[in-house]
Amino acid sequence: MSLFKRQDYIDQLSIDCVIFGYKEKELKVLVSKIAFGKNQWTLPGGFIQKAEGIDDAAKRILKERTKVTDIYLEQFHVFGQSTRSNNQLFEELKEQPDSINESFNSEDLQWLTQRFISIGFYALVDINKVEPQKGEFDEIVKWVDIKELPSLIMDHNDMVAIALEVLRQNLDRKLIGFNLLPETFTMKEIKELYEAVYDKPFARNNFQKKILDLGVLERLEKKFTGAANKAPFLYRFLR
């Protein structure tokens, strides 16, 4: 039995996605539990089709896992340690031939346990619009508070840590944090979002001055010029 057509994908190259969401003052990450092995958790990911660009592959994987197409998505790192492979993940299957036959054929298993270089992307979504979808190897998929992240396979915990640091670096420079909020929001909600991302409190007056000094209103006004929701967006922001 084969769960996927490995011949359609580029060998030893994959994509892993750190999908950030925000709800109830918590920064969350989408993770999935693998349907085999010993309580193995992973980030959403997938392989790159031979006739597909890397960015297109990342967008496809995100759509498959969230059912959302309009997503802020950015490549942030490449993970390619010489020892990077799924051998540990599939160790239990190798010891149980019946499980191998039920889940993968021998060619699949050999392909999956090669060393893989992974291109890391992070995505920012309005969590209320996302419908988490299981992948072909998943038992469950769910949002978890980034502070309560389970132990993930291989280097996936490192991926989250690096993606979070990049998000923090870009939060002001690119104003990308607003992709985590609904279409309209208040200054208080922006402050709470920043506190969740940076995991520290901000004084109200200082924070409001910081946001206004960044020229957020002017920059967002340009971004939303012509948008139907521009007026309510600015009204709520100023409240």
N, C-alpha and C positions, 0 to 999 in steps of 0.2 A: 504494500500500500504506500502511496506517496501523497503527502498533504499539499505539495506545491510542485511547480514545474521548474526545477533548479536550472534546467538548460536555458531558460528565458532570462536568467539574471547574470550579472557580472560576477565572476569568481572573486571571493575574498574581499569584497567591498560591501559595506552596509551603511545604513543611516539609522541613527538613534535620535529621538526627539524628547527634549525636556519641555513638556507642555505645562505652562503656568496658568493657573486660574486664581481668582480671588473671590472670597465669599465670607461674610460674617467676620470681617476683620482678620482673616487668615489667608496667607499666601499658600496656595495648594499646588500639588504636582499630580499629574495623571500617571498611575502605575498599574501594572497588571500582574496577576499571579499565573504562573505557567501551569498548564494542565497536567504536567508530569514532573517527576523529580520530588525533592524534599523541601516543600514550602519555599519555592524559588519565586522571587519577585523581579520585575524588569521594567525598564522604560519602554514605551511604544517605539517600535522601529520596523525596519523592513529592508528589503534588498532593492537594488537598482536594476531595472530592466535594461537589456543590451541596447535597445533603441530609444533610451530615455535619458534626458539630461538630469544632472544631480538635483537642481532646484525643482524640476518637474516631479522627480521621484519624491522629494520631501513633501511637496504640496499634495501629491496623491496619497502618501501615507497619512498625512494629517487629516485629509478628507475622510479616508477610510476609518480612522480612529475617532473622529469627532462629528462627522456629518456636517461640518462647516467648511465653507470655501474661502470666506473673506477673513483671513487670519494673518496677523503680523508674524512673520517667520524670518529668522536670520541664522546663518551659519556662524558658529562661534568657536569651534575647535575641531581638530582631527586627532583621533585616538588610535595610535598604531604601535603600541609596545610590542616587542618581539615575542613576548609570551602570551599575547592576547588571543584567546580562543575559547570555545565553548566546551572544552573537554570535561571540565568539572560538572557543568550542567548536565551533560549526557552520560556521566559516569554510571549512574544508576541504571540507565537503559542498557548500557553495554553489558552489565552484569546480569541482566534479565532478558534473554533472547526473545521470550514471548512478548515482552513489552515492545521490543524493537520491531517485531513483525506487525504488531498492532498499530504502531505509531509511524514508523519510518521503514523504508527499505534500506539495505546496506549502503547503496550509493548515496542516498540522502544523508545518512548519518556521517559518512566519510566527508561529504561536502560541508555539512554544518559544523564539523569539528576542526576544520582548517583554521589557521590564523586569519582573522578578519580585521581589516582596517575600517574604522567607523568614522563617518563624518557626522559631527554633532550639530544639530539645529536646536534653537529654542523658539518656542511659540508663545504668544500672549493672546488669550481668548477671553471673551465675555462668557463666564462659566454658565450663565443662565441659558445660553444658546447652544451649548454643547450636549450632544447625546453620545456618551462614551460607548464605543463599540469594541467587542472582543476581536482579537486577531486569531489567526488559524491555530496558534499554539496556546491560547489563553483559556484559563478557567474562569477568571473574573477580571474586571477592570474597574478601577474606582479612583476617586480623588482622595488624597491624603494631605493633611497639614504638613508643610515642609519640615516642621520641627519634629514630626512623628514619622519620618520617612523610614520604611523598613530597610533591612539589609538587602541590597540589590545585587544581581549577578555581576560578575567581572568588575569593571570599573564604572558602573552606572552611578554609584553614589558620588564618585569624583566628578562625573559629568554634571550632576545636579549642582554640586558646589561651584564648579567653574561657570556654569550657566548663570547661577545666581549672582556671582561676582560681576559678570559681564552685564547682566540686567541692571545692577546697581550703578555701574559706570555709565550706562546709557540712559538712565531714567531721566535725568535733566537734559543731557546733551541732545537727545533725539525725541524727548517727550513721548516715549513709547509706553509709559505706564498707563496712559489713558485707554489703551487697548484692553486693559483688564477691567474697566468700568463700564457700566451701561452707557447708553448714548447721552443721557443727561445725568449730572452729578453736582454735588455741592463742594465748597472748599473744605468742609469738615470731612467729607468722604475721601477727598484727595489726600488730606493729612493722614487719615487712618490707613490708606493704601501705602503711603510712604513708610509709615511706622511698621507695617507688616513686612514690607520688602527689606527694610534696613534692620528690622528687629530691635528698634529702640524708639523711645518717645520723642516727639518734637514739641517745643513750646508753641502755643497757638499763634501768638503775635509774630514771633520770629519766623515761623513757617509761612504764614501768609505773606510777609514781606519778601521772603526768599522766592516764593512762587511768582509774585508780581515783579520782582527784580529780574527774573529770568525772561520776562516778556512773554509769559505763557499766553495771556489773552490775545496779544497781537499775532503770535505764531499760530495759535489754534484758530483764530479768525481767518487767517489765510488758508489754513487746511480745510476749513469748513465753508469757505466761500462758495455760495451757490447751493449749499446743502439745505434740504427742506427743514432740518432740525436745528439750523444755526441759531435762531432766536431763542428757543427754549434752552438750548445748551448754554448760551451766554448768560441768560437770566438766572438759571440755577447756579451757575458757577459763581456769580457775584453775590449770591445770598449769604 
